[in-house]
Amino acid sequence: MKKDVLVSISGLQFEIDKEETVEVISVGEYYNRNGKHYILYDEILEEVEGITRCTLKISDKQVSIQKKGANNVHMIFEVNRKNVTYYSTPFGDLQIGINTTSIKVTEEEEQILANIKYELDINYSHVSDCEIQIKITSRKGGK
């Protein structure tokens, strides 16, 4: 895997009578340390001013997404373990619970795929069943 990568994160929330899809595509930097994959990238949201600096850490048993900037959160996904955190936005803070039901990581020479399924709750109330698909691909001409 090259240092310069393309990051694609798409999420799907299954709520009563509807599905909502969100997708982020960005360029980033890739590092591998002690068998863990680290990806650094910036996220720009249309409805909020400023940049959010994001760090993805991927291993076989755990995926974490840490965001600092316009939005702040550190989400940890571990199978059969509920993690509770605060999601700070310009509009206020939310307490979120993440109960991960599955993580599947596939590594190839120039690509890493991660599929995460989880249940999301806000303030201890179930909101939706969710799925995140993360695709990290080496950029052509990258280092």
C-alpha positions as CSV (number, residue, x, y, z in Angstrom):
1,M,0.0,0.0,0.0
2,K,1.3,3.4,-0.9
3,K,1.4,6.4,1.5
4,D,-1.0,8.5,-0.7
5,V,-4.5,6.9,-0.6
6,L,-8.1,7.6,-1.6
7,V,-10.5,7.2,1.3
8,S,-14.1,6.3,0.7
9,I,-16.5,5.8,3.6
10,S,-20.1,5.1,3.0
11,G,-22.7,4.5,5.7
12,L,-26.2,3.2,5.7
13,Q,-28.7,3.7,8.5
14,F,-31.8,1.5,8.6
15,E,-34.6,3.3,10.4
16,I,-38.3,2.5,10.5
17,D,-39.7,2.8,6.9
18,K,-36.5,4.4,5.5
19,E,-32.8,4.0,4.7
20,E,-30.4,6.9,4.7
21,T,-27.0,6.8,2.9
22,V,-24.0,9.0,3.7
23,E,-20.7,9.0,1.8
24,V,-17.4,10.7,2.3
25,I,-14.6,10.6,-0.3
26,S,-11.3,12.2,0.5
27,V,-7.5,11.9,-0.1
28,G,-5.4,10.8,2.8
29,E,-2.2,9.4,4.1
30,Y,-1.6,5.7,5.0
31,Y,0.7,4.2,7.6
32,N,1.2,0.7,9.0
33,R,2.5,0.4,12.5
34,N,2.6,-2.8,14.6
35,G,0.2,-4.6,12.3
36,K,-2.4,-1.8,12.5
37,H,-3.5,0.4,9.6
38,Y,-3.6,4.1,10.2
39,I,-5.3,6.5,7.7
40,L,-5.3,10.3,8.2
41,Y,-7.7,12.4,6.1
42,D,-9.7,15.7,6.3
43,E,-13.5,15.9,6.1
44,I,-15.3,19.0,5.0
45,L,-19.0,19.2,5.7
46,E,-21.4,21.4,3.6
47,E,-23.5,22.6,6.5
48,V,-20.6,23.5,8.9
49,E,-17.6,25.8,8.5
50,G,-14.2,24.4,9.1
51,I,-12.3,21.2,8.5
52,T,-12.5,18.0,10.6
53,R,-9.2,16.1,10.9
54,C,-10.0,12.3,10.9
55,T,-7.9,9.3,12.0
56,L,-8.9,5.8,11.1
57,K,-7.3,2.9,12.9
58,I,-8.0,-0.6,11.4
59,S,-7.1,-4.0,12.8
60,D,-8.8,-7.4,12.6
61,K,-10.7,-7.0,15.8
62,Q,-11.2,-3.3,16.1
63,V,-11.9,-0.2,14.0
64,S,-11.7,3.3,15.5
65,I,-12.7,6.6,13.9
66,Q,-11.5,9.8,15.6
67,K,-12.6,13.2,14.4
68,K,-11.3,16.6,15.7
69,G,-12.4,19.9,14.4
70,A,-15.9,21.1,13.4
71,N,-17.2,17.8,14.8
72,N,-15.4,15.8,17.6
73,V,-15.9,12.1,18.4
74,H,-13.9,9.0,19.0
75,M,-16.0,6.0,17.9
76,I,-14.7,2.5,18.7
77,F,-16.1,-0.5,16.9
78,E,-15.5,-3.9,18.6
79,V,-17.6,-7.0,18.0
80,N,-20.0,-7.9,20.8
81,R,-19.0,-4.9,22.9
82,K,-20.9,-1.7,23.4
83,N,-18.9,1.5,23.4
84,V,-20.3,4.8,24.6
85,T,-18.9,8.2,23.6
86,Y,-19.9,11.8,23.1
87,Y,-20.3,13.3,19.7
88,S,-19.7,17.0,19.8
89,T,-21.2,19.1,17.0
90,P,-21.6,22.9,16.5
91,F,-25.3,22.3,17.4
92,G,-24.6,20.5,20.7
93,D,-23.3,17.2,22.3
94,L,-24.9,13.8,21.9
95,Q,-24.2,10.7,23.9
96,I,-24.0,7.8,21.5
97,G,-23.7,4.1,22.1
98,I,-22.2,1.8,19.5
99,N,-22.9,-1.9,19.7
100,T,-20.9,-3.6,17.0
101,T,-22.4,-6.9,15.6
102,S,-19.7,-7.6,12.9
103,I,-16.4,-6.4,11.5
104,K,-14.9,-7.8,8.3
105,V,-11.5,-6.6,7.1
106,T,-10.1,-7.6,3.7
107,E,-6.5,-6.6,2.9
108,E,-5.1,-6.6,-0.6
109,E,-1.8,-5.2,-2.0
110,E,-3.2,-1.8,-3.0
111,Q,-6.5,-1.8,-1.1
112,I,-8.1,-2.3,2.3
113,L,-11.8,-2.9,2.8
114,A,-13.7,-2.9,6.1
115,N,-17.3,-3.6,6.6
116,I,-18.8,-2.8,10.0
117,K,-22.4,-3.5,11.2
118,Y,-23.6,-2.0,14.4
119,E,-26.6,-0.8,16.4
120,L,-26.7,2.9,17.2
121,D,-28.4,4.5,20.2
122,I,-28.6,8.1,21.4
123,N,-29.0,8.8,25.1
124,Y,-29.6,5.1,25.7
125,S,-32.5,4.9,23.1
126,H,-32.1,2.7,20.0
127,V,-32.0,4.9,16.9
128,S,-31.1,2.6,14.0
129,D,-29.1,-0.4,12.7
130,C,-26.2,0.8,10.7
131,E,-23.5,-0.4,8.3
132,I,-20.3,1.4,7.4
133,Q,-18.1,0.4,4.4
134,I,-14.6,1.7,4.3
135,K,-12.4,1.5,1.2
136,I,-8.8,2.6,1.3
137,T,-7.1,2.5,-2.1
138,S,-3.6,3.5,-3.2
139,R,-3.6,6.6,-5.4
140,K,-1.8,6.3,-8.8
141,G,1.5,8.0,-8.6
142,G,1.5,7.9,-4.8
143,K,4.6,7.5,-2.7
